[in-house]
Amino acid sequence: MSNSTIDLSAVKGSTVLITGAGGFIGGHLLNTLKSLGANIIGVDRKPSTGIHGADISSAEEIHQIFKITSSTYGKSIDYIFHLAGQKSASLARENPAETLKTSFNGTLNILEYARKQETVKKVILISSLAVYGIDEDHSQELLDESHALQNDSIYSATKISTEALGLSYFKDFSLPVSIARLSNVYGPLQSSAAVIPSLIAQMRSGQKISMGNTKSIRDFIHVQDVVDALINLAINKNTSGSIYNVSTAQGTSIKTIAEILSPLLNYNDEILIDEKKVRANEKIFMVADNSKLKKATGWSPKISIENGLKSLCQ
């Protein structure tokens, strides 16, 4: 359930399309919106209970999803949360053509059909702090939305192109689009490949922990805080045509994460550094300013890293 001061009447009874609804963030968003009384059309590449299967890079399949929405609820879509896309930088590098096709064509299809629906109140596009670049630097400055973009990977290219498409549809067609640049999201049901669930699994197994660069400082934000931010962006009319960091503005090193988890999981063994897991030219400090989002919507993160990690270990 949401821990935000969201005006429930704003989403209750509305019709919401979520792409990537079967994913980590999409699943949490879907459940929260349902609890707030919204009618949900979930879309994912792989269909599951309550979620339609569709390839978002196919204009025809997206068209069918919009038709399903009208036939199911008797009206068009009010809000669109476009979360579908490649989530892994390493997988993006392994499959660049498929990644770019899904990202660019998928976003284009969503925006194109959204602009033809007079009822759409907001489209939320998901981006990432990766647009600021990952090449090594030693700056301790908070990254704000005016920071220069740095396209240094296939993954960052997909996010930069998503942002460019969204802003162009806002300017050319007055489509109400807001863009959320997410920091490092964690929480229940996250893939075991992510750093926090991986650490928890290793500690619970009693194995010696193997990690990459433990000195890297990241902006870890709980998935429920992210969900609250996305909904706040959707219901706030004044956020259209703009980009917002969704972050805590607080940095935590990977080493600190391990130190918080160890007593919670009764782990007393050593932590090894695996040079193979150390990324070349990795940015040491990646923490984002969230003041623009807080000022625009009144949102603020509620779940501290300590409480978030504790809940995952219970």
C-alpha positions in Angstrom: 0.0 0.0 0.0 1.2 3.5 -0.8 2.9 5.5 2.0 2.4 8.8 0.2 -0.1 11.6 0.6 -1.6 10.9 -2.8 -5.1 12.3 -3.5 -6.9 9.0 -3.8 -9.7 10.5 -5.8 -7.3 11.4 -8.6 -6.7 7.7 -9.6 -9.8 6.0 -8.2 -12.0 4.8 -11.1 -9.4 5.9 -13.7 -8.2 3.6 -16.4 -4.4 3.0 -16.4 -2.2 1.3 -18.9 1.1 -0.1 -17.5 3.7 -1.5 -19.9 6.3 -3.7 -18.3 3.6 -4.7 -15.8 5.2 -8.1 -15.2 8.5 -6.5 -14.1 9.9 -5.6 -10.7 8.7 -1.9 -10.6 5.7 -2.5 -12.9 4.3 -5.2 -10.6 4.6 -3.0 -7.5 3.0 -0.1 -9.4 0.1 -2.3 -10.6 -0.6 -3.5 -7.1 -0.6 0.0 -5.6 -2.8 1.4 -8.3 -5.3 -1.4 -7.8 -5.3 -0.7 -4.1 -6.2 2.9 -4.9 -9.2 1.8 -7.0 -7.8 2.2 -10.5 -8.8 0.0 -13.5 -5.6 -1.6 -14.8 -4.6 -2.8 -18.2 -1.2 -4.5 -17.7 1.0 -5.3 -20.6 4.2 -7.3 -20.8 6.2 -9.4 -23.3 5.2 -12.5 -21.4 1.5 -12.8 -20.5 0.5 -13.8 -17.0 -2.5 -13.7 -14.8 -4.2 -10.3 -15.3 -1.4 -9.2 -17.7 -1.8 -9.1 -21.5 1.1 -10.4 -23.7 2.3 -7.9 -26.3 5.4 -6.8 -28.2 5.4 -3.1 -27.7 7.7 -2.6 -30.7 4.7 -3.7 -32.8 2.3 -0.9 -33.7 -0.4 -3.4 -34.4 -0.1 -5.1 -31.1 -0.2 -1.8 -29.2 -3.3 -0.9 -31.2 -4.9 -4.1 -30.0 -4.1 -3.2 -26.4 -5.9 0.1 -26.8 -8.9 -1.7 -28.3 -8.9 -4.1 -25.4 -9.0 -1.2 -22.9 -12.0 0.3 -24.6 -13.9 -2.9 -24.7 -13.1 -3.9 -21.1 -13.8 -0.6 -19.4 -16.0 1.2 -22.0 -13.7 4.1 -22.2 -10.2 5.1 -23.3 -7.1 5.4 -21.1 -6.5 8.1 -18.5 -2.9 7.4 -17.5 -0.1 5.6 -19.1 3.0 4.3 -17.3 5.6 3.1 -19.9 8.0 0.9 -18.0 8.7 -1.7 -20.7 12.3 -1.9 -22.0 15.7 -3.4 -21.3 16.5 -3.1 -17.6 20.1 -4.4 -17.7 23.1 -2.5 -19.1 25.0 -5.7 -19.7 22.1 -7.4 -21.6 21.7 -4.2 -23.7 25.3 -4.5 -24.7 24.8 -8.2 -25.6 21.7 -7.5 -27.7 22.0 -3.9 -29.0 19.6 -4.2 -32.0 16.8 -5.8 -30.1 17.3 -3.4 -27.2 17.1 -0.3 -29.3 14.2 -1.7 -31.3 12.2 -2.3 -28.2 13.1 1.0 -26.6 12.7 3.3 -29.6 9.8 1.7 -31.4 8.0 0.7 -28.2 8.2 4.3 -26.9 7.2 5.7 -30.3 4.2 3.4 -30.5 3.0 4.3 -27.0 3.3 8.0 -27.7 1.7 7.9 -31.1 -1.4 6.1 -29.9 -1.5 8.2 -26.7 -1.7 11.4 -28.7 -4.7 10.1 -30.6 -6.6 9.5 -27.4 -8.3 12.7 -26.2 -8.7 11.2 -22.7 -5.0 10.7 -21.8 -4.2 12.9 -18.9 -0.5 11.9 -18.5 2.1 9.6 -20.0 5.0 8.7 -17.6 8.2 7.6 -19.4 10.9 5.9 -17.4 14.5 6.9 -17.8 17.6 6.4 -15.6 20.5 8.2 -14.0 22.6 6.3 -16.7 21.9 9.3 -19.0 24.5 11.2 -16.9 27.2 8.7 -18.0 29.1 5.9 -16.1 32.7 6.9 -17.0 34.9 7.3 -14.0 35.0 10.6 -12.2 35.6 11.6 -8.6 33.1 14.4 -8.3 30.9 14.4 -5.2 28.3 16.7 -6.7 24.6 15.7 -6.7 23.4 15.2 -10.2 20.5 17.5 -11.1 18.4 17.5 -14.2 20.5 20.2 -15.9 23.6 18.1 -15.7 25.1 17.3 -19.2 24.0 14.0 -20.7 26.7 11.5 -21.6 25.8 8.7 -24.1 28.5 6.1 -23.3 26.6 2.9 -23.7 23.8 1.2 -25.6 21.7 1.3 -22.4 22.2 5.1 -21.9 21.4 5.6 -25.6 18.0 3.9 -25.1 17.2 6.2 -22.2 18.3 9.4 -23.9 16.2 8.5 -27.0 13.2 7.8 -24.8 13.5 11.2 -23.2 14.0 12.9 -26.6 10.9 11.3 -28.0 8.8 12.2 -25.0 9.8 15.8 -25.0 9.2 16.1 -28.8 5.7 14.8 -28.4 5.0 17.3 -25.7 6.3 20.2 -27.8 4.9 19.1 -31.1 1.5 17.7 -30.0 1.1 19.1 -26.5 0.9 15.5 -25.2 1.1 15.6 -21.4 4.4 13.7 -20.9 6.5 13.5 -17.7 9.9 11.8 -17.6 11.2 10.0 -14.4 15.0 9.4 -14.1 15.3 6.6 -11.6 18.2 6.0 -9.3 19.1 2.5 -8.1 15.8 0.9 -7.2 15.6 -2.0 -4.7 12.9 -3.8 -2.8 10.8 -7.0 -2.6 10.7 -9.3 -5.6 13.7 -7.8 -7.3 15.8 -10.0 -9.6 18.5 -11.9 -7.8 21.0 -10.5 -10.3 20.7 -7.1 -8.7 23.3 -6.2 -6.0 21.2 -6.1 -2.9 19.2 -9.4 -3.5 22.5 -11.0 -4.6 24.2 -10.0 -1.3 21.2 -11.2 0.7 21.2 -14.6 -1.1 25.0 -15.1 -0.6 24.8 -14.2 3.1 21.9 -16.6 3.7 23.7 -19.4 1.9 26.7 -19.0 4.2 29.1 -18.6 1.3 32.0 -16.3 1.2 30.7 -13.1 -0.5 32.3 -12.0 -3.7 31.8 -8.4 -4.8 33.1 -5.9 -7.3 34.0 -2.3 -6.3 32.7 -1.9 -2.7 33.6 1.8 -2.7 31.1 2.8 -5.3 28.4 5.1 -3.9 24.9 4.9 -5.3 21.5 6.4 -4.6 19.4 3.4 -3.5 15.7 4.1 -3.4 13.0 1.7 -2.2 10.5 0.6 -4.9 7.5 1.8 -3.0 9.0 5.3 -2.9 9.4 5.1 -6.6 5.8 4.0 -7.2 4.6 6.9 -5.1 6.7 9.3 -7.1 5.4 8.0 -10.4 1.8 8.3 -9.3 2.4 11.8 -8.0 3.9 12.8 -11.3 0.9 11.3 -13.2 -1.7 13.2 -11.2 0.1 16.5 -11.2 -0.8 18.5 -14.3 2.1 20.9 -13.8 4.8 18.3 -14.4 4.1 17.8 -18.1 7.0 18.4 -20.5 9.7 18.1 -17.8 12.2 15.6 -16.5 12.6 14.6 -12.8 15.1 12.7 -10.8 13.5 10.1 -8.7 16.0 9.6 -6.0 16.8 9.9 -2.3 19.7 12.4 -2.7 21.6 10.2 -0.2 24.6 8.1 -1.2 25.4 4.7 0.2 28.4 2.6 -0.6 28.1 -1.1 -1.5 30.4 -1.7 1.5 27.9 0.0 3.8 25.1 -2.1 2.3 27.0 -5.2 3.2 27.7 -3.9 6.7 24.0 -3.2 7.3 23.0 -6.6 6.0 25.6 -8.7 7.9 24.1 -8.4 11.4 20.6 -8.7 10.1 21.4 -12.0 8.5 24.0 -13.2 11.1 26.7 -13.2 8.5 30.2 -13.1 10.1 32.4 -14.3 7.2 34.7 -12.1 5.1 33.9 -10.3 1.9 36.1 -10.9 -1.0 36.8 -8.6 -4.0 36.5 -10.3 -7.4 38.4 -8.2 -9.9 36.2 -9.7 -12.7 33.2 -7.9 -11.2 35.0 -4.5 -11.1 33.8 -2.4 -14.0 36.3 -0.5 -15.9 36.1 3.3 -15.6 33.2 3.0 -13.2 31.7 6.2 -11.8 32.4 6.2 -8.1 29.7 8.6 -7.0 26.2 8.6 -8.6 23.7 10.4 -6.3 20.9 12.6 -7.7 19.3 15.8 -6.5 15.6 15.3 -6.0 14.6 18.8 -5.1 12.9 19.5 -8.4 10.5 16.6 -7.9 9.8 17.5 -4.3 9.0 21.1 -5.2 6.7 20.1 -8.1 4.7 17.4 -6.3 5.3 17.5 -2.6 6.6 13.9 -2.8 9.6 12.8 -0.7 11.1 9.4 -0.1 9.9 7.8 3.2 11.9 4.6 3.5 15.4 4.8 4.7 18.1 2.4 3.4 18.3 0.9 6.9 14.6 0.2 7.2 14.3 -0.9 3.6 17.1 -3.5 4.0 15.7 -4.6 7.4 12.3 -5.4 5.8 14.0 -7.5 3.1 15.7 -9.6 5.7 12.5 -10.4 7.7 
